[in-house]
Structure formats: C-alpha cells, structure tokens
Amino acid sequence: MKRLQFLPVILLAGSLAVLGIMFGIRMVGNQRQAAAIIQTQAAVAAQITPTATITKTPLPSNTPTLAPTEVLPTSTVTPFPTATPKPGEVIEDGCLEAAFITDVTIPDKTELDADHKFIKTWRLQNTGTCTWTTQFKLVFHSGTKMNSPDETYAIILPVEPGKMIDVSVTLRAPVTAGTYKGYWNLEDQYGNPFGLGRAGIPFYAEIVVVE
C-alpha cells in the first residue's frame, strides 16, 4: 500500500529526469549547431578574396617641356653720328671731310667771254663721319670772287657719310681777258669750315676769259 502512495512521486521524478536529459541533449545540440555555423561562416569568409585596392596612376602633366632658350646673336647697328658738333664743341677728327669727284659744269680752264654769267657745279662726296645738312653753306675762301656772293646755301638735301652731292654757285666772268681761279669751302651751321680731306683744302673754279 505504501508503494502505491509513492508511485506518483516516482513517476514525477522520472518525468523530470527525462525532461532534464532531453533539455541537456537539446542544449548540447544547439551549441554544436552554433559552432558548426560559426565554422562555416569562417570558412566562407576565408574563401572571399578581399577587394583589391585600385591605385590611380597620375596622368602626365599638361605643362609642356620648354626647350632651352635660344639666344640669338645681337646685331650691332652703328648709327650715323650727329650732323655736326654744337657750338663750342671740339670737332672730332674725320667728322667734316669732303672729296672732289668731278666738275659737273665748267671744267678747269674753260674759255668764256668777258662778263659772261655761268653756273659752276662741283660733285663732292661726304668722306667724313658726320652728315651734312641743308644748313651747310658754300663759302668763298680766296682768289677771284667772280662777282659771287660771300656764301650761299648749296646743300639741298642731307648728305650722309659716303654719299655724293652736286654743289653749285652762280658766277660771272671778269671783263678783262685772262685766267682766273676762285677757291671755295664748305661750312657747317656753326661756322666750322672744311674742305677736301683732313687738311680741308679748298676746291676751286678756274676759267679763261677771252676777248
């Protein structure tokens, strides 16, 4: 009779024991399943190749490479010197010089009638280093004046060094037969006279007056 009284207790204890065993088995299964899932995820992660880092190669600069600067030879231009020195200045050697080229009219010892009016023309070259200007004068120097003015403006255009010009003056033959010669020079606007060569030799007109 006493065994029957304890039978429900024994059954309850057995049921609880079975439930405990089943719960333990389930917990162990869940842990193993979780461990398997973790291992699987680790294996999958290990198989995935990390994304490669793309390194951008910089594009070449658009700035052009400049070639070395080429230095061109500098041409030296020698300017013409000033026409003449200013008042009070010393004339440099070779500044004012002339050369006789030819008699354009009335060559030397040309025969002319007495009191005959004529134009004498010399062709001169500027052999100096200064330019002759239109302010230069033809000035009587010495000899027979032949009714000429003391001076006249005979340079009609500027004459640079090396250039030539015809210089003229109006004269009149003397009334008496004979050979006559008149000497002439050039003069700048400041009164500096010059003639042929560095010596400044005057050029002349020579005629023969016949009856």
C-alpha positions as CSV (number, residue, x, y, z in Angstrom):
1,M,0.0,0.0,0.0
2,K,2.9,2.4,0.8
3,R,4.5,1.7,-2.6
4,L,1.3,2.8,-4.4
5,Q,1.4,6.1,-2.4
6,F,5.0,6.9,-3.6
7,L,4.2,5.9,-7.2
8,P,3.1,9.4,-8.4
9,V,6.2,10.9,-6.9
10,I,8.4,8.4,-8.6
11,L,6.7,9.0,-11.9
12,L,7.0,12.7,-11.5
13,A,10.7,12.4,-10.6
14,G,11.2,10.2,-13.6
15,S,9.4,12.6,-15.9
16,L,11.5,15.5,-14.6
17,A,14.7,13.4,-15.1
18,V,13.7,12.6,-18.7
19,L,12.9,16.3,-19.3
20,G,16.2,17.3,-17.9
21,I,18.1,14.8,-20.1
22,M,16.2,15.9,-23.1
23,F,16.8,19.6,-22.3
24,G,20.5,18.8,-21.9
25,I,20.7,16.9,-25.1
26,R,18.9,19.9,-26.9
27,M,21.3,22.4,-25.4
28,V,24.3,20.3,-26.5
29,G,22.8,20.1,-30.0
30,N,22.2,23.8,-30.1
31,Q,25.8,24.5,-29.1
32,R,27.2,22.1,-31.7
33,Q,24.9,23.6,-34.3
34,A,26.1,27.1,-33.4
35,A,29.7,26.0,-33.5
36,A,29.2,24.5,-36.9
37,I,27.5,27.7,-38.2
38,I,30.5,29.7,-36.9
39,Q,33.0,27.4,-38.6
40,T,31.0,27.5,-41.8
41,Q,30.9,31.3,-41.8
42,A,34.7,31.5,-41.0
43,A,35.4,29.1,-44.0
44,V,33.2,31.2,-46.3
45,A,34.9,34.4,-45.1
46,A,38.3,32.8,-45.7
47,Q,37.4,32.0,-49.3
48,I,36.3,35.5,-50.1
49,T,39.1,37.5,-51.8
50,P,39.4,41.0,-50.3
51,T,38.7,43.7,-52.8
52,A,41.9,44.9,-54.4
53,T,42.9,48.5,-53.8
54,I,43.0,50.4,-57.1
55,T,45.9,52.7,-57.3
56,K,45.3,55.6,-59.7
57,T,48.2,56.4,-61.9
58,P,48.5,60.2,-62.2
59,L,48.1,61.5,-65.7
60,P,51.1,63.2,-67.2
61,S,51.1,67.0,-66.7
62,N,49.8,69.1,-69.5
63,T,52.6,71.6,-68.9
64,P,54.8,71.5,-72.0
65,T,58.5,71.0,-71.5
66,L,60.2,74.2,-72.6
67,A,63.2,73.9,-74.8
68,P,66.3,75.8,-73.6
69,T,66.0,79.5,-74.5
70,E,67.9,80.1,-77.8
71,V,69.9,83.2,-77.6
72,L,70.1,84.9,-80.9
73,P,73.1,86.9,-81.7
74,T,72.5,90.6,-81.2
75,S,73.1,92.6,-84.3
76,T,75.0,95.8,-83.7
77,V,73.7,98.7,-85.6
78,T,76.1,101.6,-85.9
79,P,74.0,104.8,-86.1
80,F,75.1,107.8,-88.1
81,P,76.8,110.3,-85.9
82,T,75.2,113.7,-85.3
83,A,75.4,116.1,-88.3
84,T,77.9,118.4,-86.7
85,P,79.2,119.3,-83.3
86,K,77.4,122.0,-81.4
87,P,78.9,125.5,-80.8
88,G,81.9,125.4,-78.6
89,E,82.5,121.7,-79.0
90,V,85.7,120.4,-80.5
91,I,85.3,118.8,-83.9
92,E,86.4,115.2,-83.8
93,D,88.9,114.1,-86.4
94,G,87.2,112.9,-89.6
95,C,83.8,114.4,-88.8
96,L,83.8,117.0,-91.5
97,E,85.6,116.0,-94.7
98,A,84.9,116.1,-98.4
99,A,86.4,114.6,-101.6
100,F,86.3,116.1,-105.1
101,I,84.7,113.8,-107.6
102,T,84.4,115.8,-110.8
103,D,83.5,119.1,-112.4
104,V,79.8,118.8,-113.5
105,T,79.9,122.1,-115.3
106,I,82.7,124.5,-116.4
107,P,85.8,122.2,-116.2
108,D,89.1,123.8,-115.3
109,K,90.4,126.3,-117.9
110,T,87.0,126.6,-119.7
111,E,87.1,129.6,-122.0
112,L,84.4,132.1,-121.5
113,D,83.5,135.5,-122.9
114,A,84.2,138.5,-120.8
115,D,81.4,139.3,-118.3
116,H,79.7,136.0,-119.1
117,K,77.4,134.7,-116.4
118,F,77.6,131.0,-115.6
119,I,76.9,128.3,-113.0
120,K,79.7,126.3,-111.6
121,T,78.9,122.9,-110.2
122,W,81.2,120.5,-108.3
123,R,80.4,116.9,-107.4
124,L,81.6,116.3,-103.9
125,Q,81.5,113.2,-101.7
126,N,81.0,113.2,-97.9
127,T,84.0,111.3,-96.7
128,G,83.7,112.3,-93.1
129,T,81.7,110.7,-90.3
130,C,79.1,113.4,-89.9
131,T,76.0,114.1,-92.0
132,W,75.9,117.3,-94.0
133,T,72.6,119.2,-93.5
134,T,70.7,121.8,-95.6
135,Q,72.1,124.4,-93.2
136,F,75.6,123.9,-94.5
137,K,76.9,126.7,-96.7
138,L,79.2,127.1,-99.7
139,V,81.6,129.9,-98.6
140,F,84.1,131.9,-100.7
141,H,87.6,131.3,-99.5
142,S,90.1,133.2,-101.6
143,G,91.2,134.0,-105.2
144,T,89.0,135.7,-107.8
145,K,85.5,136.1,-106.5
146,M,83.9,136.4,-110.0
147,N,81.0,138.5,-108.7
148,S,79.8,135.7,-106.4
149,P,78.2,136.1,-103.0
150,D,80.3,135.5,-99.9
151,E,78.3,132.5,-99.1
152,T,75.3,130.5,-100.3
153,Y,73.2,127.6,-99.1
154,A,74.2,124.9,-101.6
155,I,73.2,121.7,-99.8
156,I,69.7,120.9,-101.0
157,L,69.4,117.5,-99.2
158,P,71.1,115.9,-96.2
159,V,74.3,114.1,-97.2
160,E,75.1,111.1,-95.1
161,P,78.7,109.7,-94.9
162,G,79.7,108.1,-98.2
163,K,77.1,109.9,-100.2
164,M,77.7,112.4,-103.0
165,I,76.0,115.7,-103.9
166,D,76.3,118.4,-106.6
167,V,77.1,121.8,-105.2
168,S,76.6,124.9,-107.4
169,V,77.2,128.7,-107.3
170,T,76.4,131.4,-109.8
171,L,79.4,133.3,-111.1
172,R,80.3,136.0,-113.7
173,A,83.5,136.1,-115.7
174,P,85.6,139.2,-115.3
175,V,85.6,141.8,-118.1
176,T,89.3,141.6,-118.7
177,A,90.9,138.7,-120.6
178,G,93.0,136.3,-118.5
179,T,93.0,133.2,-116.3
180,Y,91.0,133.4,-113.1
181,K,90.6,131.0,-110.2
182,G,88.4,131.3,-107.2
183,Y,88.6,129.0,-104.1
184,W,85.7,127.7,-102.1
185,N,85.0,125.8,-98.9
186,L,82.0,124.3,-97.1
187,E,80.9,125.4,-93.7
188,D,78.5,123.9,-91.1
189,Q,75.7,125.8,-89.4
190,Y,78.1,126.7,-86.5
191,G,80.7,128.3,-88.7
192,N,83.2,125.4,-88.9
193,P,84.8,125.4,-92.3
194,F,86.1,122.3,-94.1
195,G,87.2,121.2,-97.5
196,L,88.9,118.3,-99.2
197,G,90.5,115.7,-96.9
198,R,91.5,116.2,-93.4
199,A,93.6,119.2,-94.4
200,G,90.5,121.0,-95.5
201,I,91.9,122.0,-98.9
202,P,89.5,124.4,-100.8
203,F,88.1,123.3,-104.2
204,Y,88.1,125.9,-107.0
205,A,86.7,127.2,-110.2
206,E,89.1,128.1,-113.0
207,I,88.2,129.9,-116.2
208,V,90.0,131.6,-119.1
209,V,88.4,134.9,-120.2
210,V,88.9,135.6,-123.9
211,E,88.3,138.8,-125.9
